[in-house]
Amino acid sequence: MQLVNPATEEPIAELEQAGVEETDVAVARAKAAFPAWRAVTPADRARLLRRLATLVEENGEELARIETRNVGKPISDSRGEVAMVADVFHFYAGAVDKHHGETIPVAGGVDMTFREPLGVVGLIVPWNFPLNISSWKLGPALASCNTVVLKPAELTPLSAVRLGELALEAGIPEGVVNVVVGKGSIVGQRLVEHPDVAKIGFTGSTEVGRSVMEGAAATIKRVTLELGGKSANVIFADADLEAAAAAAPYAVFGNAGQDCCARSRILVERSAYDRFLELLVEATRGVKVGDPEAESTEMGPLISAEQREKVASFVDGEPLFRGDAPDGRGFWFPCTLVEASNDDRVAREEVFGPVAAVIPFADEDDAIRLANATPYGLSGSIWTENGARALRVARAIDAGVLSLNANTSVRVQTPFGGFKQSGFGRELGMHALAGYSEIKNVFVAT
Ligand code: NDP
């Protein structure tokens, strides 16, 4: 398959696509590598993960360039993401010997628990944050002694392939990390069905997540799903409106809107609506869209022509604001603000592009009602200077990751994942380890 740079449509690489047979070979290699990997001492396993983290740092600029050319994301974003990948491996190196069992008081003896690895795990990753999301799954999977078959998205496999090489260079034994490049409907599907794969860690669309869950049922595979979102950015009239408006564009146009945490519904209290809109339009005008390799660029193109077509279908009529984007080759789409009601398609479905719906609300109850009026529940923000209200609303919104007076969702140390149809299971932090281990309970009669 030929890969293209989304900013230029120029070919950048040609990769062989694996089929079912190659997938089975990778699973067999991972299965064969499991007993020896499991026997590596905790200190040595931590050392190997730390070495991988260091290699990611040492090869950081190369990895960032690969990601920018393959995904079209601004180079400054790619550098930040690569830095996070190193931090993720450093964190899970430290977690190896801190994820332990308990002793539980019982009658007639001693009861203790162990955290056992699952065996071979299949990791299926999307194209929007290829390297980051790979590391969020690889880190806890390896720290918990599993071996891995990683399937990157068909459109963006280059950084995962390089990461697989770095894992070997770090000294992680052959067969522990296997990267298989191929189609989701073939390689992904096979991993879901394979009897020797114990768990699927999946990030992607809710639609494919549903089919992964269905397919996993046949072998009672463990599944964690990180799916779509339609997150609300709730702006109360008592917020620091200037700060909220300055931050709002980056919360939805970052990664060209191709972000499951995109705050693509901007809910604004009616009494501050006009003033906020003025500030928001001004801030959106300031987003620097263009060549992803340029140091100052803040937003690049979309991933593909198909994605651009899908995104365009959400904008009918004249929007409230449409920014500039380069002409000519590349899958460009401008930052776009539309006024909407929560029932409009643009406010109901995940756009996965730089289109934000601005929606007024009457009061706190109305804000909570609108924020929750979606089948998704991944992320969101609340902007208010009233601390009690901030916590009250945060508790009332059905989403897995919220921020108050900020727009960030992802931190290495903290749990990340969704409510409702945004999926289940948690990535990152110590919480992710639960998804890559089983609890074994052993009773000793005394
Ligand atoms: P998909 O859900 O199709 O892709 C995610 C991953 O799943 C890819 O590696 C894909 O492989 C793989 N996959 C596809 N079909 C199967 C299958 N039957 N069994 C197992 N794995 C499979 O997302 P898309 O790339 O098609 O994007 C479509 C929409 O999904 C976006 O517009 C967005 O709305 C949403 N999305 C959400 C993401 C999130 O972070 N929550 C990430 C990506 C997309 P391959 O790509 O090689 O076919």
Residues whose N, C-alpha, C, O or C-beta is under 5 A from the ligand:
A	BS01	NDP	I124 V125 P126 W127 N128 K151 P152 A153 E154 G182 K183 G184 S185 G188 Q189 T203 G204 S205 V208 E226 L227 G228 C260 E350 V351 F352
